[in-house]
Amino acid sequence: MLQSMAIAAGRAFLVAKTPAKSLTGARGICLAAIDEQTGILVRLVAVCGEAMPFWRSCDVRGMDVGTHVLYVRCAWTPPAWLDRYPHKTDDVACSLVSIAEANPDRVSLFDVLTPLTQPSLCATWPAPLRLTHKAVRVDSKAASFAVVSGMLTRLSLLEHRSGHAELQLQDGSSLHGIRVMCTGQLRELISELPPSGEPLLRGIFIIGLTRANKDCPNSCGMLLVGCAKQTPKASRESRRESKLAPRVCVETVKEEEDTCMH
């Protein structure tokens, strides 16, 4: 039996909420948030329950992206398969999460993520840590989240909740075929694009990592777990680039694919 003891309480701003699957096959919810005291992006991990380390849907009902949450942090000894880099860098063991009263000064998701944003993946996962352009070596002592600025250029949606995307990052590099876990959020942002004018979904993207499993024991694949549309006025240069670029290509494909362990 797992033993946990409350040691501290914290407050955080939820930036990603995605479906996930535990090692036993139980479906749950993965929460990523920015701690309001430290400004660090963390994963709020459940210490108990059939979906551990994820949360049951009923435990996090109403906690949408942009919600302020309270969490109770625990002293906890995780199982060996869970206590590994890179995830242990960001995981915060919690016995409880709940909705907090919102701050009177409302801030956008884009503004909250901006201080953490990098122009490429290299700042978080340099080349020696990567097996492929979209997979990180197991036990790499680095963060399990990268926050990058760029543009969404293609989105292939599966019939249920997943899909794949192509991103063009600010430094000019591209990320192809990355698994998407925030399709609802992307659909909403794309629907808000005007029929003329800004042709791309330009903004900030949160890239997370799967945990290694028996099918991929040596790598942690990259996942698109969150995004925020650019809100500041575009510069003259970015507007010129937008007119020359293709619009977001969105397609729906018939393919069965399970949610990820991440």
DRENTI-757319 format. One record per residue (C-alpha): residue number from 1; residue in three letters; x, y negated, z negated. Coordinates in Angstrom, 2 decimals, decimal comma. Layout:
<fitors>
<fitor><k>NUM</k><r>Ala</r><u>X</u><v>Y</v><w>Z</w></fitor>
...
</fitors>
This chain:
<fitors>
<fitor><k>1</k><r>Met</r><u>0,00</u><v>0,00</v><w>0,00</w></fitor>
<fitor><k>2</k><r>Leu</r><u>1,28</u><v>-3,46</v><w>0,92</w></fitor>
<fitor><k>3</k><r>Gln</r><u>1,89</u><v>-5,81</v><w>-1,96</w></fitor>
<fitor><k>4</k><r>Ser</r><u>1,69</u><v>-9,56</v><w>-1,58</w></fitor>
<fitor><k>5</k><r>Met</r><u>1,73</u><v>-12,49</v><w>-3,97</w></fitor>
<fitor><k>6</k><r>Ala</r><u>0,72</u><v>-16,07</v><w>-3,24</w></fitor>
<fitor><k>7</k><r>Ile</r><u>3,68</u><v>-18,42</v><w>-3,52</w></fitor>
<fitor><k>8</k><r>Ala</r><u>2,61</u><v>-21,60</v><w>-1,75</w></fitor>
<fitor><k>9</k><r>Ala</r><u>-0,14</u><v>-23,31</v><w>0,18</w></fitor>
<fitor><k>10</k><r>Gly</r><u>0,32</u><v>-25,23</v><w>3,38</w></fitor>
<fitor><k>11</k><r>Arg</r><u>-1,54</u><v>-27,19</v><w>6,00</w></fitor>
<fitor><k>12</k><r>Ala</r><u>-1,10</u><v>-26,82</v><w>9,75</w></fitor>
<fitor><k>13</k><r>Phe</r><u>-2,46</u><v>-27,93</v><w>13,13</w></fitor>
<fitor><k>14</k><r>Leu</r><u>-3,62</u><v>-25,00</v><w>15,27</w></fitor>
<fitor><k>15</k><r>Val</r><u>-2,03</u><v>-25,09</v><w>18,75</w></fitor>
<fitor><k>16</k><r>Ala</r><u>-2,76</u><v>-21,57</v><w>20,06</w></fitor>
<fitor><k>17</k><r>Lys</r><u>-5,35</u><v>-18,88</v><w>19,38</w></fitor>
<fitor><k>18</k><r>Thr</r><u>-5,06</u><v>-15,78</v><w>21,55</w></fitor>
<fitor><k>19</k><r>Pro</r><u>-6,34</u><v>-12,19</v><w>21,62</w></fitor>
<fitor><k>20</k><r>Ala</r><u>-3,82</u><v>-9,56</v><w>20,56</w></fitor>
<fitor><k>21</k><r>Lys</r><u>-3,58</u><v>-5,85</v><w>19,81</w></fitor>
<fitor><k>22</k><r>Ser</r><u>-1,85</u><v>-4,24</v><w>16,84</w></fitor>
<fitor><k>23</k><r>Leu</r><u>0,49</u><v>-1,27</v><w>17,07</w></fitor>
<fitor><k>24</k><r>Thr</r><u>-2,43</u><v>0,98</v><w>16,07</w></fitor>
<fitor><k>25</k><r>Gly</r><u>-4,59</u><v>-0,39</v><w>18,88</w></fitor>
<fitor><k>26</k><r>Ala</r><u>-6,80</u><v>-2,61</v><w>16,69</w></fitor>
<fitor><k>27</k><r>Arg</r><u>-7,80</u><v>-5,85</v><w>18,38</w></fitor>
<fitor><k>28</k><r>Gly</r><u>-7,22</u><v>-9,10</v><w>16,55</w></fitor>
<fitor><k>29</k><r>Ile</r><u>-6,38</u><v>-12,78</v><w>16,91</w></fitor>
<fitor><k>30</k><r>Cys</r><u>-2,90</u><v>-14,33</v><w>16,92</w></fitor>
<fitor><k>31</k><r>Leu</r><u>-2,63</u><v>-17,86</v><w>15,50</w></fitor>
<fitor><k>32</k><r>Ala</r><u>0,17</u><v>-20,33</v><w>16,21</w></fitor>
<fitor><k>33</k><r>Ala</r><u>0,28</u><v>-23,68</v><w>14,43</w></fitor>
<fitor><k>34</k><r>Ile</r><u>2,53</u><v>-26,64</v><w>13,68</w></fitor>
<fitor><k>35</k><r>Asp</r><u>3,16</u><v>-26,97</v><w>9,97</w></fitor>
<fitor><k>36</k><r>Glu</r><u>2,21</u><v>-30,52</v><w>9,03</w></fitor>
<fitor><k>37</k><r>Gln</r><u>4,95</u><v>-30,84</v><w>6,41</w></fitor>
<fitor><k>38</k><r>Thr</r><u>7,92</u><v>-29,47</v><w>8,38</w></fitor>
<fitor><k>39</k><r>Gly</r><u>6,78</u><v>-30,08</v><w>11,97</w></fitor>
<fitor><k>40</k><r>Ile</r><u>7,85</u><v>-26,53</v><w>12,85</w></fitor>
<fitor><k>41</k><r>Leu</r><u>5,87</u><v>-24,25</v><w>15,17</w></fitor>
<fitor><k>42</k><r>Val</r><u>5,00</u><v>-21,06</v><w>13,26</w></fitor>
<fitor><k>43</k><r>Arg</r><u>2,93</u><v>-17,93</v><w>13,67</w></fitor>
<fitor><k>44</k><r>Leu</r><u>0,43</u><v>-17,43</v><w>10,84</w></fitor>
<fitor><k>45</k><r>Val</r><u>0,60</u><v>-13,67</v><w>10,18</w></fitor>
<fitor><k>46</k><r>Ala</r><u>-2,04</u><v>-11,68</v><w>8,29</w></fitor>
<fitor><k>47</k><r>Val</r><u>-0,54</u><v>-9,46</v><w>5,56</w></fitor>
<fitor><k>48</k><r>Cys</r><u>-3,46</u><v>-7,03</v><w>5,42</w></fitor>
<fitor><k>49</k><r>Gly</r><u>-6,42</u><v>-5,74</v><w>7,41</w></fitor>
<fitor><k>50</k><r>Glu</r><u>-6,82</u><v>-3,21</v><w>10,20</w></fitor>
<fitor><k>51</k><r>Ala</r><u>-5,49</u><v>-5,68</v><w>12,81</w></fitor>
<fitor><k>52</k><r>Met</r><u>-2,40</u><v>-6,68</v><w>10,77</w></fitor>
<fitor><k>53</k><r>Pro</r><u>-0,27</u><v>-8,69</v><w>11,61</w></fitor>
<fitor><k>54</k><r>Phe</r><u>-3,18</u><v>-10,31</v><w>13,43</w></fitor>
<fitor><k>55</k><r>Trp</r><u>-6,43</u><v>-11,68</v><w>12,06</w></fitor>
<fitor><k>56</k><r>Arg</r><u>-9,88</u><v>-10,18</v><w>12,38</w></fitor>
<fitor><k>57</k><r>Ser</r><u>-12,18</u><v>-12,34</v><w>14,50</w></fitor>
<fitor><k>58</k><r>Cys</r><u>-14,49</u><v>-12,87</v><w>11,52</w></fitor>
<fitor><k>59</k><r>Asp</r><u>-11,58</u><v>-14,24</v><w>9,44</w></fitor>
<fitor><k>60</k><r>Val</r><u>-10,80</u><v>-17,05</v><w>11,88</w></fitor>
<fitor><k>61</k><r>Arg</r><u>-14,27</u><v>-17,88</v><w>13,24</w></fitor>
<fitor><k>62</k><r>Gly</r><u>-14,57</u><v>-21,59</v><w>14,04</w></fitor>
<fitor><k>63</k><r>Met</r><u>-10,81</u><v>-22,14</v><w>14,01</w></fitor>
<fitor><k>64</k><r>Asp</r><u>-10,34</u><v>-23,47</v><w>17,52</w></fitor>
<fitor><k>65</k><r>Val</r><u>-7,21</u><v>-25,02</v><w>19,00</w></fitor>
<fitor><k>66</k><r>Gly</r><u>-6,89</u><v>-28,52</v><w>17,54</w></fitor>
<fitor><k>67</k><r>Thr</r><u>-8,30</u><v>-27,49</v><w>14,15</w></fitor>
<fitor><k>68</k><r>His</r><u>-6,49</u><v>-28,38</v><w>10,93</w></fitor>
<fitor><k>69</k><r>Val</r><u>-6,13</u><v>-25,27</v><w>8,78</w></fitor>
<fitor><k>70</k><r>Leu</r><u>-5,03</u><v>-24,45</v><w>5,25</w></fitor>
<fitor><k>71</k><r>Tyr</r><u>-3,00</u><v>-21,30</v><w>4,66</w></fitor>
<fitor><k>72</k><r>Val</r><u>-1,82</u><v>-19,44</v><w>1,58</w></fitor>
<fitor><k>73</k><r>Arg</r><u>1,74</u><v>-18,21</v><w>2,02</w></fitor>
<fitor><k>74</k><r>Cys</r><u>2,80</u><v>-14,93</v><w>0,39</w></fitor>
<fitor><k>75</k><r>Ala</r><u>5,89</u><v>-13,18</v><w>-0,84</w></fitor>
<fitor><k>76</k><r>Trp</r><u>5,69</u><v>-10,05</v><w>1,27</w></fitor>
<fitor><k>77</k><r>Thr</r><u>7,90</u><v>-7,21</v><w>2,44</w></fitor>
<fitor><k>78</k><r>Pro</r><u>6,79</u><v>-6,46</v><w>6,01</w></fitor>
<fitor><k>79</k><r>Pro</r><u>7,19</u><v>-3,02</v><w>7,59</w></fitor>
<fitor><k>80</k><r>Ala</r><u>10,48</u><v>-2,42</v><w>9,42</w></fitor>
<fitor><k>81</k><r>Trp</r><u>8,91</u><v>-2,56</v><w>12,88</w></fitor>
<fitor><k>82</k><r>Leu</r><u>7,54</u><v>-6,04</v><w>12,13</w></fitor>
<fitor><k>83</k><r>Asp</r><u>10,53</u><v>-7,56</v><w>10,33</w></fitor>
<fitor><k>84</k><r>Arg</r><u>12,71</u><v>-8,15</v><w>13,41</w></fitor>
<fitor><k>85</k><r>Tyr</r><u>14,05</u><v>-11,07</v><w>15,35</w></fitor>
<fitor><k>86</k><r>Pro</r><u>13,03</u><v>-13,07</v><w>17,25</w></fitor>
<fitor><k>87</k><r>His</r><u>9,57</u><v>-13,06</v><w>15,63</w></fitor>
<fitor><k>88</k><r>Lys</r><u>10,82</u><v>-13,14</v><w>12,05</w></fitor>
<fitor><k>89</k><r>Thr</r><u>12,18</u><v>-16,62</v><w>12,81</w></fitor>
<fitor><k>90</k><r>Asp</r><u>8,63</u><v>-17,98</v><w>13,15</w></fitor>
<fitor><k>91</k><r>Asp</r><u>6,34</u><v>-15,60</v><w>11,24</w></fitor>
<fitor><k>92</k><r>Val</r><u>4,73</u><v>-16,97</v><w>8,07</w></fitor>
<fitor><k>93</k><r>Ala</r><u>3,02</u><v>-14,25</v><w>6,00</w></fitor>
<fitor><k>94</k><r>Cys</r><u>-0,41</u><v>-15,40</v><w>4,84</w></fitor>
<fitor><k>95</k><r>Ser</r><u>-3,09</u><v>-13,90</v><w>2,65</w></fitor>
<fitor><k>96</k><r>Leu</r><u>-5,70</u><v>-16,43</v><w>3,73</w></fitor>
<fitor><k>97</k><r>Val</r><u>-6,41</u><v>-19,12</v><w>6,32</w></fitor>
<fitor><k>98</k><r>Ser</r><u>-9,32</u><v>-21,56</v><w>6,19</w></fitor>
<fitor><k>99</k><r>Ile</r><u>-10,52</u><v>-24,69</v><w>7,95</w></fitor>
<fitor><k>100</k><r>Ala</r><u>-9,21</u><v>-27,91</v><w>6,43</w></fitor>
<fitor><k>101</k><r>Glu</r><u>-10,73</u><v>-31,35</v><w>6,47</w></fitor>
<fitor><k>102</k><r>Ala</r><u>-9,57</u><v>-33,17</v><w>9,59</w></fitor>
<fitor><k>103</k><r>Asn</r><u>-7,21</u><v>-36,12</v><w>9,31</w></fitor>
<fitor><k>104</k><r>Pro</r><u>-8,96</u><v>-39,48</v><w>9,80</w></fitor>
<fitor><k>105</k><r>Asp</r><u>-6,32</u><v>-40,41</v><w>12,41</w></fitor>
<fitor><k>106</k><r>Arg</r><u>-7,26</u><v>-38,07</v><w>15,25</w></fitor>
<fitor><k>107</k><r>Val</r><u>-4,32</u><v>-36,93</v><w>17,39</w></fitor>
<fitor><k>108</k><r>Ser</r><u>-4,31</u><v>-35,03</v><w>20,66</w></fitor>
<fitor><k>109</k><r>Leu</r><u>-2,73</u><v>-31,62</v><w>21,18</w></fitor>
<fitor><k>110</k><r>Phe</r><u>-0,41</u><v>-33,19</v><w>23,75</w></fitor>
<fitor><k>111</k><r>Asp</r><u>0,87</u><v>-35,76</v><w>21,25</w></fitor>
<fitor><k>112</k><r>Val</r><u>1,40</u><v>-33,10</v><w>18,56</w></fitor>
<fitor><k>113</k><r>Leu</r><u>3,45</u><v>-30,89</v><w>20,90</w></fitor>
<fitor><k>114</k><r>Thr</r><u>5,51</u><v>-33,68</v><w>22,52</w></fitor>
<fitor><k>115</k><r>Pro</r><u>8,27</u><v>-33,83</v><w>19,83</w></fitor>
<fitor><k>116</k><r>Leu</r><u>8,94</u><v>-30,08</v><w>20,32</w></fitor>
<fitor><k>117</k><r>Thr</r><u>8,99</u><v>-30,16</v><w>24,11</w></fitor>
<fitor><k>118</k><r>Gln</r><u>12,00</u><v>-29,13</v><w>26,21</w></fitor>
<fitor><k>119</k><r>Pro</r><u>12,49</u><v>-29,47</v><w>30,00</w></fitor>
<fitor><k>120</k><r>Ser</r><u>13,35</u><v>-25,78</v><w>30,44</w></fitor>
<fitor><k>121</k><r>Leu</r><u>13,48</u><v>-22,40</v><w>28,72</w></fitor>
<fitor><k>122</k><r>Cys</r><u>17,28</u><v>-22,52</v><w>28,42</w></fitor>
<fitor><k>123</k><r>Ala</r><u>17,18</u><v>-24,67</v><w>25,29</w></fitor>
<fitor><k>124</k><r>Thr</r><u>15,25</u><v>-21,93</v><w>23,45</w></fitor>
<fitor><k>125</k><r>Trp</r><u>16,42</u><v>-18,80</v><w>25,26</w></fitor>
<fitor><k>126</k><r>Pro</r><u>19,79</u><v>-19,30</v><w>26,99</w></fitor>
<fitor><k>127</k><r>Ala</r><u>20,82</u><v>-16,86</v><w>29,71</w></fitor>
<fitor><k>128</k><r>Pro</r><u>22,72</u><v>-14,42</v><w>27,39</w></fitor>
<fitor><k>129</k><r>Leu</r><u>19,49</u><v>-13,76</v><w>25,45</w></fitor>
<fitor><k>130</k><r>Arg</r><u>17,44</u><v>-12,86</v><w>28,51</w></fitor>
<fitor><k>131</k><r>Leu</r><u>17,08</u><v>-9,52</v><w>30,29</w></fitor>
<fitor><k>132</k><r>Thr</r><u>15,05</u><v>-11,05</v><w>33,12</w></fitor>
<fitor><k>133</k><r>His</r><u>13,69</u><v>-14,50</v><w>33,93</w></fitor>
<fitor><k>134</k><r>Lys</r><u>10,60</u><v>-13,67</v><w>31,82</w></fitor>
<fitor><k>135</k><r>Ala</r><u>11,88</u><v>-11,31</v><w>29,11</w></fitor>
<fitor><k>136</k><r>Val</r><u>14,12</u><v>-11,83</v><w>26,04</w></fitor>
<fitor><k>137</k><r>Arg</r><u>16,37</u><v>-9,20</v><w>24,51</w></fitor>
<fitor><k>138</k><r>Val</r><u>15,06</u><v>-7,47</v><w>21,41</w></fitor>
<fitor><k>139</k><r>Asp</r><u>16,48</u><v>-8,83</v><w>18,13</w></fitor>
<fitor><k>140</k><r>Ser</r><u>17,70</u><v>-12,06</v><w>19,73</w></fitor>
<fitor><k>141</k><r>Lys</r><u>18,26</u><v>-14,52</v><w>16,89</w></fitor>
<fitor><k>142</k><r>Ala</r><u>16,21</u><v>-17,29</v><w>18,45</w></fitor>
<fitor><k>143</k><r>Ala</r><u>12,72</u><v>-18,69</v><w>18,19</w></fitor>
<fitor><k>144</k><r>Ser</r><u>9,83</u><v>-16,64</v><w>19,53</w></fitor>
<fitor><k>145</k><r>Phe</r><u>8,14</u><v>-19,77</v><w>20,92</w></fitor>
<fitor><k>146</k><r>Ala</r><u>9,31</u><v>-22,15</v><w>23,64</w></fitor>
<fitor><k>147</k><r>Val</r><u>7,49</u><v>-25,43</v><w>24,25</w></fitor>
<fitor><k>148</k><r>Val</r><u>8,16</u><v>-26,75</v><w>27,76</w></fitor>
<fitor><k>149</k><r>Ser</r><u>6,90</u><v>-29,49</v><w>30,04</w></fitor>
<fitor><k>150</k><r>Gly</r><u>5,96</u><v>-28,82</v><w>33,64</w></fitor>
<fitor><k>151</k><r>Met</r><u>3,13</u><v>-28,03</v><w>36,03</w></fitor>
<fitor><k>152</k><r>Leu</r><u>0,82</u><v>-25,08</v><w>36,59</w></fitor>
<fitor><k>153</k><r>Thr</r><u>0,90</u><v>-24,24</v><w>40,30</w></fitor>
<fitor><k>154</k><r>Arg</r><u>-0,92</u><v>-20,90</v><w>40,50</w></fitor>
<fitor><k>155</k><r>Leu</r><u>-3,30</u><v>-18,99</v><w>38,26</w></fitor>
<fitor><k>156</k><r>Ser</r><u>-4,48</u><v>-15,42</v><w>38,95</w></fitor>
<fitor><k>157</k><r>Leu</r><u>-7,29</u><v>-14,45</v><w>36,59</w></fitor>
<fitor><k>158</k><r>Leu</r><u>-8,31</u><v>-10,91</v><w>35,78</w></fitor>
<fitor><k>159</k><r>Glu</r><u>-11,99</u><v>-10,21</v><w>35,43</w></fitor>
<fitor><k>160</k><r>His</r><u>-11,92</u><v>-10,29</v><w>31,63</w></fitor>
<fitor><k>161</k><r>Arg</r><u>-9,66</u><v>-12,55</v><w>29,53</w></fitor>
<fitor><k>162</k><r>Ser</r><u>-6,15</u><v>-12,22</v><w>30,91</w></fitor>
<fitor><k>163</k><r>Gly</r><u>-4,23</u><v>-13,17</v><w>34,03</w></fitor>
<fitor><k>164</k><r>His</r><u>-0,90</u><v>-14,37</v><w>35,42</w></fitor>
<fitor><k>165</k><r>Ala</r><u>0,45</u><v>-17,83</v><w>36,15</w></fitor>
<fitor><k>166</k><r>Glu</r><u>3,25</u><v>-19,62</v><w>37,93</w></fitor>
<fitor><k>167</k><r>Leu</r><u>4,82</u><v>-22,67</v><w>36,32</w></fitor>
<fitor><k>168</k><r>Gln</r><u>7,21</u><v>-25,26</v><w>37,70</w></fitor>
<fitor><k>169</k><r>Leu</r><u>9,17</u><v>-26,64</v><w>34,76</w></fitor>
<fitor><k>170</k><r>Gln</r><u>10,48</u><v>-30,17</v><w>34,38</w></fitor>
<fitor><k>171</k><r>Asp</r><u>14,07</u><v>-29,20</v><w>35,20</w></fitor>
<fitor><k>172</k><r>Gly</r><u>12,94</u><v>-27,79</v><w>38,57</w></fitor>
<fitor><k>173</k><r>Ser</r><u>13,08</u><v>-24,12</v><w>37,61</w></fitor>
<fitor><k>174</k><r>Ser</r><u>10,09</u><v>-21,83</v><w>38,16</w></fitor>
<fitor><k>175</k><r>Leu</r><u>8,49</u><v>-19,15</v><w>36,05</w></fitor>
<fitor><k>176</k><r>His</r><u>6,62</u><v>-16,57</v><w>38,13</w></fitor>
<fitor><k>177</k><r>Gly</r><u>4,13</u><v>-13,90</v><w>37,08</w></fitor>
<fitor><k>178</k><r>Ile</r><u>3,96</u><v>-14,85</v><w>33,42</w></fitor>
<fitor><k>179</k><r>Arg</r><u>1,15</u><v>-13,16</v><w>31,51</w></fitor>
<fitor><k>180</k><r>Val</r><u>-1,63</u><v>-15,58</v><w>30,46</w></fitor>
<fitor><k>181</k><r>Met</r><u>-3,37</u><v>-15,18</v><w>27,10</w></fitor>
<fitor><k>182</k><r>Cys</r><u>-5,18</u><v>-18,56</v><w>27,07</w></fitor>
<fitor><k>183</k><r>Thr</r><u>-7,35</u><v>-18,27</v><w>30,18</w></fitor>
<fitor><k>184</k><r>Gly</r><u>-10,35</u><v>-20,00</v><w>28,61</w></fitor>
<fitor><k>185</k><r>Gln</r><u>-8,26</u><v>-23,04</v><w>27,76</w></fitor>
<fitor><k>186</k><r>Leu</r><u>-6,74</u><v>-23,15</v><w>31,27</w></fitor>
<fitor><k>187</k><r>Arg</r><u>-10,13</u><v>-22,81</v><w>32,98</w></fitor>
<fitor><k>188</k><r>Glu</r><u>-11,44</u><v>-25,75</v><w>30,98</w></fitor>
<fitor><k>189</k><r>Leu</r><u>-8,43</u><v>-27,96</v><w>31,76</w></fitor>
<fitor><k>190</k><r>Ile</r><u>-8,51</u><v>-27,10</v><w>35,47</w></fitor>
<fitor><k>191</k><r>Ser</r><u>-12,24</u><v>-27,89</v><w>35,63</w></fitor>
<fitor><k>192</k><r>Glu</r><u>-11,45</u><v>-31,37</v><w>34,34</w></fitor>
<fitor><k>193</k><r>Leu</r><u>-9,09</u><v>-32,15</v><w>37,23</w></fitor>
<fitor><k>194</k><r>Pro</r><u>-10,64</u><v>-34,76</v><w>39,56</w></fitor>
<fitor><k>195</k><r>Pro</r><u>-11,44</u><v>-33,73</v><w>43,16</w></fitor>
<fitor><k>196</k><r>Ser</r><u>-9,00</u><v>-36,39</v><w>44,32</w></fitor>
<fitor><k>197</k><r>Gly</r><u>-5,96</u><v>-37,93</v><w>42,66</w></fitor>
<fitor><k>198</k><r>Glu</r><u>-3,83</u><v>-35,78</v><w>40,32</w></fitor>
<fitor><k>199</k><r>Pro</r><u>-3,60</u><v>-32,44</v><w>42,16</w></fitor>
<fitor><k>200</k><r>Leu</r><u>-1,78</u><v>-30,39</v><w>39,54</w></fitor>
<fitor><k>201</k><r>Leu</r><u>-2,31</u><v>-29,37</v><w>35,94</w></fitor>
<fitor><k>202</k><r>Arg</r><u>0,64</u><v>-31,24</v><w>34,51</w></fitor>
<fitor><k>203</k><r>Gly</r><u>1,39</u><v>-31,00</v><w>30,83</w></fitor>
<fitor><k>204</k><r>Ile</r><u>3,00</u><v>-29,00</v><w>28,02</w></fitor>
<fitor><k>205</k><r>Phe</r><u>3,00</u><v>-25,20</v><w>27,89</w></fitor>
<fitor><k>206</k><r>Ile</r><u>3,61</u><v>-22,90</v><w>24,91</w></fitor>
<fitor><k>207</k><r>Ile</r><u>5,45</u><v>-19,71</v><w>25,83</w></fitor>
<fitor><k>208</k><r>Gly</r><u>5,37</u><v>-16,88</v><w>23,28</w></fitor>
<fitor><k>209</k><r>Leu</r><u>6,89</u><v>-13,40</v><w>23,23</w></fitor>
<fitor><k>210</k><r>Thr</r><u>5,42</u><v>-9,92</v><w>22,95</w></fitor>
<fitor><k>211</k><r>Arg</r><u>6,88</u><v>-7,58</v><w>20,35</w></fitor>
<fitor><k>212</k><r>Ala</r><u>8,93</u><v>-4,68</v><w>21,63</w></fitor>
<fitor><k>213</k><r>Asn</r><u>6,97</u><v>-1,42</v><w>21,95</w></fitor>
<fitor><k>214</k><r>Lys</r><u>7,51</u><v>2,12</v><w>23,20</w></fitor>
<fitor><k>215</k><r>Asp</r><u>6,90</u><v>1,04</v><w>26,80</w></fitor>
<fitor><k>216</k><r>Cys</r><u>9,41</u><v>-1,84</v><w>26,59</w></fitor>
<fitor><k>217</k><r>Pro</r><u>11,76</u><v>-0,99</v><w>23,70</w></fitor>
<fitor><k>218</k><r>Asn</r><u>14,56</u><v>-3,35</v><w>24,73</w></fitor>
<fitor><k>219</k><r>Ser</r><u>12,74</u><v>-6,54</v><w>25,61</w></fitor>
<fitor><k>220</k><r>Cys</r><u>10,12</u><v>-9,04</v><w>24,51</w></fitor>
<fitor><k>221</k><r>Gly</r><u>8,09</u><v>-10,25</v><w>27,47</w></fitor>
<fitor><k>222</k><r>Met</r><u>7,00</u><v>-13,86</v><w>27,83</w></fitor>
<fitor><k>223</k><r>Leu</r><u>3,36</u><v>-14,92</v><w>27,46</w></fitor>
<fitor><k>224</k><r>Leu</r><u>1,60</u><v>-18,20</v><w>28,15</w></fitor>
<fitor><k>225</k><r>Val</r><u>-0,29</u><v>-18,70</v><w>24,88</w></fitor>
<fitor><k>226</k><r>Gly</r><u>-1,22</u><v>-22,38</v><w>24,94</w></fitor>
<fitor><k>227</k><r>Cys</r><u>-1,23</u><v>-25,59</v><w>26,96</w></fitor>
<fitor><k>228</k><r>Ala</r><u>-2,03</u><v>-29,28</v><w>26,68</w></fitor>
<fitor><k>229</k><r>Lys</r><u>-2,85</u><v>-31,54</v><w>29,60</w></fitor>
<fitor><k>230</k><r>Gln</r><u>-0,73</u><v>-34,66</v><w>29,99</w></fitor>
<fitor><k>231</k><r>Thr</r><u>-2,55</u><v>-37,65</v><w>28,54</w></fitor>
<fitor><k>232</k><r>Pro</r><u>-0,19</u><v>-40,64</v><w>28,96</w></fitor>
<fitor><k>233</k><r>Lys</r><u>-0,45</u><v>-42,66</v><w>32,16</w></fitor>
<fitor><k>234</k><r>Ala</r><u>1,61</u><v>-41,05</v><w>34,88</w></fitor>
<fitor><k>235</k><r>Ser</r><u>4,64</u><v>-42,91</v><w>36,13</w></fitor>
<fitor><k>236</k><r>Arg</r><u>4,83</u><v>-44,15</v><w>39,72</w></fitor>
<fitor><k>237</k><r>Glu</r><u>7,34</u><v>-41,38</v><w>40,50</w></fitor>
<fitor><k>238</k><r>Ser</r><u>5,16</u><v>-38,60</v><w>39,05</w></fitor>
<fitor><k>239</k><r>Arg</r><u>2,13</u><v>-39,88</v><w>40,98</w></fitor>
<fitor><k>240</k><r>Arg</r><u>4,16</u><v>-39,79</v><w>44,22</w></fitor>
<fitor><k>241</k><r>Glu</r><u>5,29</u><v>-36,21</v><w>43,45</w></fitor>
<fitor><k>242</k><r>Ser</r><u>1,69</u><v>-35,20</v><w>42,77</w></fitor>
<fitor><k>243</k><r>Lys</r><u>0,50</u><v>-36,40</v><w>46,19</w></fitor>
<fitor><k>244</k><r>Leu</r><u>3,12</u><v>-34,21</v><w>47,87</w></fitor>
<fitor><k>245</k><r>Ala</r><u>2,45</u><v>-31,11</v><w>45,79</w></fitor>
<fitor><k>246</k><r>Pro</r><u>-0,22</u><v>-28,44</v><w>46,39</w></fitor>
<fitor><k>247</k><r>Arg</r><u>-3,26</u><v>-28,23</v><w>44,17</w></fitor>
<fitor><k>248</k><r>Val</r><u>-3,52</u><v>-25,50</v><w>41,56</w></fitor>
<fitor><k>249</k><r>Cys</r><u>-4,31</u><v>-22,23</v><w>43,32</w></fitor>
<fitor><k>250</k><r>Val</r><u>-6,82</u><v>-20,25</v><w>41,25</w></fitor>
<fitor><k>251</k><r>Glu</r><u>-7,86</u><v>-16,73</v><w>42,20</w></fitor>
<fitor><k>252</k><r>Thr</r><u>-9,70</u><v>-13,88</v><w>40,47</w></fitor>
<fitor><k>253</k><r>Val</r><u>-8,40</u><v>-10,34</v><w>40,87</w></fitor>
<fitor><k>254</k><r>Lys</r><u>-9,84</u><v>-6,96</v><w>39,84</w></fitor>
<fitor><k>255</k><r>Glu</r><u>-7,36</u><v>-5,33</v><w>37,51</w></fitor>
<fitor><k>256</k><r>Glu</r><u>-7,63</u><v>-3,70</v><w>34,13</w></fitor>
<fitor><k>257</k><r>Glu</r><u>-5,08</u><v>-4,85</v><w>31,58</w></fitor>
<fitor><k>258</k><r>Asp</r><u>-5,04</u><v>-4,67</v><w>27,80</w></fitor>
<fitor><k>259</k><r>Thr</r><u>-4,29</u><v>-7,50</v><w>25,44</w></fitor>
<fitor><k>260</k><r>Cys</r><u>-0,72</u><v>-7,72</v><w>24,19</w></fitor>
<fitor><k>261</k><r>Met</r><u>1,07</u><v>-6,98</v><w>20,96</w></fitor>
<fitor><k>262</k><r>His</r><u>2,73</u><v>-10,36</v><w>20,31</w></fitor>
</fitors>
